[in-house]
Amino acid sequence: MATEGVGRLRRDGQMEKLAGRIAKMNRQQVIALLRSFECSFKLDFTDEFLEAISMERLRHIILGAALHAHNLSCKSA
């Protein structure tokens, strides 16, 4: 079930910790994190797009990618 990984993240607070760290980052730090994020799916955003979107949306993208990557790793475990 897809929500199993989400529940696990919520119980141990990993997502909240990640969100807290990202909230303290500036735009360039969030973009660098997004560019270095290792996952089994492609994250392909242009520099122009990442520079143009709001910080809220940028943070949302990296948190969504982290949650999705975690769910995929839980399914394969």
Residue, then its C-alpha position, 0 to 999 in steps of 0.5 A: m500500500a502506498t501510504e505505508g511509507v508515509g505513515r512511517l515517515r510521520r511516526d519518526g518525524q523524518m519529514e518534519k526534520l527535512a521540512g525544517r532544514i529546508a525552511k532554513m535554506n535560501r533559494q540557492q541551497v534548495i536548488a543545490l539540494l534538488r540538483s543533488f537529490e538521488c532518486s530512481f525517477k528523473l528530476d529535470f527542471t531548467d535553471e530558469f524555472l527554478e529561479a522563477i518559481s516561488m520559494e514555497r513551490l520550490r520547497h514543495i517540489i523537494l519535499g514531494a520528491a523526498l516523500h515519493a522516493h521514500n515511498l518507492s524505497c519502502k515498496s521495494a524493501 
